């Protein structure tokens, strides 16, 4: 549970890192999040929250 709280906090500051922490590898979700984070940051945060909480 402590890890999930940390991941949610990281979602707001460095979304790709949160996705990497959840999956433990660089996969398609990570790269999608990197691209979304480069576009306005908010889509990257929303995607990271989706990945971490699902």
LOMAR-391395 format. One record per residue (C-alpha): residue number from 1; x, y, z. Coordinates in Angstrom, 3 decimals. Layout:
BEGIN
+-----+----------+----------+----------+
!   n !       c1 !       c2 !       c3 !
+-----+----------+----------+----------+
! NUM !        X !        Y !        Z !
...
+-----+----------+----------+----------+
***
This chain:
BEGIN
+-----+----------+----------+----------+
!   n !       c1 !       c2 !       c3 !
+-----+----------+----------+----------+
!   1 !    0.000 !    0.000 !    0.000 !
!   2 !    2.843 !    2.405 !    0.758 !
!   3 !    4.250 !    1.750 !   -2.695 !
!   4 !    0.937 !    2.649 !   -4.372 !
!   5 !    0.764 !    5.947 !   -2.460 !
!   6 !    4.301 !    6.754 !   -3.594 !
!   7 !    3.408 !    5.887 !   -7.195 !
!   8 !    0.363 !    8.181 !   -7.132 !
!   9 !    2.501 !   11.035 !   -5.806 !
!  10 !    5.121 !   10.423 !   -8.499 !
!  11 !    2.353 !   10.473 !  -11.139 !
!  12 !    1.956 !   14.216 !  -10.618 !
!  13 !    5.667 !   15.065 !  -10.901 !
!  14 !    7.250 !   12.467 !  -13.228 !
!  15 !    4.489 !   10.414 !  -14.899 !
!  16 !    6.769 !    8.076 !  -16.932 !
!  17 !    8.643 !    7.115 !  -13.759 !
!  18 !    5.376 !    6.127 !  -12.089 !
!  19 !    4.472 !    3.905 !  -15.052 !
!  20 !    7.937 !    2.346 !  -14.933 !
!  21 !    7.629 !    1.750 !  -11.180 !
!  22 !    4.265 !    0.024 !  -11.690 !
!  23 !    5.333 !   -2.239 !  -14.566 !
!  24 !    8.988 !   -2.711 !  -13.666 !
!  25 !   10.033 !   -2.555 !  -17.310 !
!  26 !   10.057 !   -0.249 !  -20.296 !
!  27 !    7.094 !   -1.355 !  -22.380 !
!  28 !    4.413 !    0.187 !  -24.595 !
!  29 !    2.627 !    1.865 !  -21.665 !
!  30 !    5.873 !    3.603 !  -20.709 !
!  31 !    6.473 !    4.960 !  -24.218 !
!  32 !    2.842 !    6.049 !  -24.579 !
!  33 !    3.209 !    7.949 !  -21.326 !
!  34 !    6.444 !    9.603 !  -22.461 !
!  35 !    4.747 !   10.858 !  -25.630 !
!  36 !    1.678 !   12.055 !  -23.718 !
!  37 !    3.874 !   13.820 !  -21.163 !
!  38 !    5.666 !   15.725 !  -23.901 !
!  39 !    2.306 !   17.062 !  -25.129 !
!  40 !    0.877 !   19.250 !  -22.314 !
!  41 !    1.849 !   17.134 !  -19.269 !
!  42 !   -1.784 !   16.655 !  -18.150 !
!  43 !   -2.461 !   13.708 !  -20.524 !
!  44 !    0.687 !   12.039 !  -19.169 !
!  45 !   -0.515 !   12.489 !  -15.593 !
!  46 !   -3.951 !   11.070 !  -16.407 !
!  47 !   -2.456 !    8.073 !  -18.216 !
!  48 !   -0.019 !    7.424 !  -15.357 !
!  49 !   -2.846 !    7.534 !  -12.822 !
!  50 !   -4.830 !    5.120 !  -14.985 !
!  51 !   -1.913 !    2.667 !  -15.207 !
!  52 !   -1.034 !    2.885 !  -11.512 !
!  53 !   -4.582 !    2.554 !  -10.192 !
!  54 !   -5.677 !   -0.255 !  -12.528 !
+-----+----------+----------+----------+
***
